[in-house]
Amino acid sequence: MRAHPLPEAQQYAAMMLHELRKVIPSFLTRVDRPERGGAWTEYLAGTRQATSEVVGRLLAGDAPEPRPAVVLTDFDPEGEEKLLAAACYPHTNLPEDQIRARVRRLSTDERAGLLRAYVGERANRRHKPGRAFERTDYRFDVLCDYGAFRDLQRHRMLTIEWQPLSPAHGYDVPEAVAEAGLAQPFEDAMAVSAALYDALAPALPEQAPYAVSLAYRVRFAVQMNAREAMHMLELRTSPQGHPAYRRVCQEMHRLIADEAGHRAVAAAMRHVDHTTYELERLTAERAAEQRRAAPRS
């Protein structure tokens, strides 16, 4: 945060350092020493600026090509084999390469039986299989509205990188807004947001995204192993989830099965919900209201 280009991030870093020194001072003695934390801050800020300038020159004039909203950009074709070998590893004294060679010779039914034993019944999404699912990774390129991105960004069990927020990728008018006859006021608000961004960007490029409505799209990359994917995709496709991020996670799950060909891994994520619901959060809100109205003992 001390190296962040936004002044408010730097200010909060200083405030946090002040408070943390009240409880763990010995861990923070080097943070603001010029030759230690100061040099590190300068390094981070310098590399960010230098990379931005080089990328700006290299990609100047290139426009985004059309892509689906969710693209599986990278995966390991041997991922399921590696996962099965990792499941075997703690239960034998064989070296890993020998286990992989043996797994490679297993029949389809034998592979399925091994994975069934490892995954178990999974009565609910909190029943997670072990660390063998960390043996294979998936990387996705996603374009969705900023509000949905913020919900997915909150997951700590993944790696995520995002591009600067701007009105450049446009937005969708929610069906509920259109059905209510409010599409025009919605689009008017989006136009005001874009105009304010355009006015701020030349002088305040880091602060201008504050003017961008959460309905505008942002592009980001998500990389996660199968264990992390199971956690996020099952949680974020639950019925009470927002339809924007439910669609993203449903498509990620489909791509793991169909494009990566990791159908057994996708099948283990049995609590991913591909159902479409009306008024997703209504049931959850009703349940919360009943809890609030219930007499307290």
N, C-alpha and C positions, 0 to 999 in steps of 0.2 A: 504493500500500500504506500510505503514511503517513496517508491519509484513510479507510482501511478501518475499519469499526466493530469488527472483531475485534482485541482487544489483541495476540494473537500475530502477526497480520499486521503491525501497527505495529512490534512488536519485531523481526521479521525485516527489515523495511525499514531499521531503524536498524543492524542487523548488516551488511546488504548495503552500506549507505552507508559504514560504517567500512572494510570490506574493499576496496570499489571505490576509495576515496580513496587507497589504497596504489598504484594503478596508473594511474588517470585523474583525478587531483585537480582539474585545471583545468576539467574538464567538469561538476564537481559543486559548485562554489563557492556556487551560489545555492539548492541544494536545501533547506537548513535555515535560511536567513536568514529572519527573521520577515516582512520586507516583500516577499520573493519566494516561495520555496517554502512558507514558512509560510502566507502569504496564499492561495496556491493550494490547499494542503491544507484550509484552513478553507472555501474556496469549494466544493470538491468535497464535503466532509462536509455543509456547509450545504444545498446543492442536493439532495443525496440525502435528507436528513431532511425538507426542505420538500416535495419531490415525494411522498415516502411518506405524509406527513400529508394532502396534498390528495387523492391517489388513494384513501386510506382513507375519506375523507369522500364522495367522488364515487361510489365503487363499493360502499359499505357495504350489506350485505344481499344483494348479487347472488351467485348460486351458479353454478358452471360448468355450462354446457349441454353435453349429450352431443355429442361429435365423434369422427370417426375418429382413430386413433392418429397418422396423418400427414395434414396438410391443406396443400395448396398455396394459400396466402393471397394471393399477389401474383405477377404475371408480366407481361411486355410482349407483347401480342398481335402486335406487329410485330417481335418479337425476332429471328426467323429472317431477315427481310428486312434488318434492321440488321446482323446478323452477316455476311451475304453481302456487303453493301456494304463493311463493314470489311475483309473478305478481299480485295476488289478494290483498296482505297484505296492501298496502297503500290506498286501496279503500274501506276498511271496518273497523269496530271497533272490530272484532273478534280476539281472541288470535290465535297465529300461529298454534298451534297443532290442534285447532278446524277447521281452514281453511284446513289444510292438510287432516284431516279426511273427510271433505266434498269433496275435490278435488279427493280423492281416490274413491269416489262413482260416479264420473262423467262418463258419457259414452265416448266412443272414439270420437264421433262427437262433444260432448261438450268440451272435452279437446282440440281438434283441433281448434274449434271456438274461444276458449279463447286465445290460442297461436297466432292465426291469428290476433286477435284484438290487442294483445300486440306487435307483431312484425310489423304489418302494411305492406305497399306495398314495402318498401325499394327500391326506384327507382335506387339507386346506393349504393356501399359498404360503403359510409360514413354515410348512414342512419342506425344508430345502435340502437337496442332496449335497454331497461333500465337495471338496476342493478339486476333484477331477474336472468339474465343469469350468474351472479356471484355465484349462489347458488349450482352449480354442477361443479366438477373438473374432469380432465383427466390427466393421467400421461403416457408418452410415453418413451420407450427406443429406441434410434435411432443410426444407424451406417451408416454414409455417409461421403462423402469427406469433408475435412477440409474447403475448400472454401465455400461449401454450409452451413456448420455449422456456419461459421462466419457471413453469411447473416442472419441466424435465430437467432443467439446469440444477434444481435443488438436490438431485440425487448425488450423493457423494461416492456411490459405488460405480463410477464410470469416469472416463476422460472426455471432456467436452471443450471445444474451441468454437468461438462464434465471431462472426464478422461484424463490422460497425452497423448499428441500427440506423436506418434511414427510410424514407418513403419510397425508395427506388423499386422495391419488389412488389409494391401495390398491396391490396387487401381484398378480402371477401366480405360482402354484406351478409351477415347471418340470416338464415332463413326465417327465424322468429322475428327479426326486425322487419324484414320485407313483408311478412304476413301481417304484421301489425300496422302496415302502411307508413312506416317510418324510415324507409330506405333513403329518401331525399335528405331529411335532417341528418341521418347518419353520414351520408356522403359529404354533406356540407361541413360536418365536423372534421372529417378526414382531410378535406381541402384546407381548412384552417390550420390543422396540425402540420400539413406539408408546407404551407406557406410560411409558417413560423420557423420550421426547420431550415428552409431555404434562406430566410433572412438571417438566421444565426450562424449557419455553417461557415461562411467565408471568414468571419472574425473569431468565432468560437467553435471550432470543429469538434472538440471533445464534449462540449456542453450541449450542442445542438440536438443530440438524440433525446434529451429530456423532453423535447417538444413533440416527439413522435408518439402517436397513439399506439396502444398495445395491439390494435387490430392490424397494423402493418406487419408484413412478413419480414423475417430475418433468416439468414442462412447460417447454419452451424453444422459442425461435424461431431459425431458421437462415436466413441470407441469403447467397447465393453466386451468382457469375456462372457461365456454362456451363463455363468452363475450370476453375474451382474445383470445380464439381459433377463434372466428369469425373474429376478427381483423387480426390475422396473416394468417389464411388459405385463406381468400379472397384476401388479399394483395399479398401473396407469390405464388398464383397460377395464377396471372394475366398473359396475353399473353407475356409480355416482360420479364418475370422472367426467371432465369436460369433453364434449365430442371432438374438439380440435386435437387434443393430445391423444385421445383414444384412437383416432384414425391413424396418427403417426405410429403408435406402438403396435396397432393391429397390422399395419403394413410391414413393419420391421419383422414381426413374427412370421408373416407370410414369406418374406424374402429369405429368412433363415431356412425355412423348409423348402421353398421352391427354387430359389436361385442358388443359394449355397448348397442345396441338396442335403442339408443336415436334418432330415426328417425325424430321426430318432431324438435328436436334441430338442427340436421344436415340439415333438409330442410329449416330451418330459415336462414342458411348460404347460401343463394341462389346465391351469387356472387362467390362462389368457382368454379373455371373453371377446368373441367376435360378433356378439349380438348388438343390434342397433336398438337403442332405447329412446323413448320420448321423455322429455323433461328429466334428464338423467339424475339430477340432484334432488328431485321432488321427494322420493321415498326417504332419502337420508335426512332431508330437512324435516319431514313429518315425524320421523323417529326422534330427532333431536328435540322437536317441540313437545312431543309426548314426555320425554325425559324431564324437560324443564317444568312441565305442568304437573308431573307426578308429585304427590305429597311427600315431604321429607320426613324420615323417621327420626 
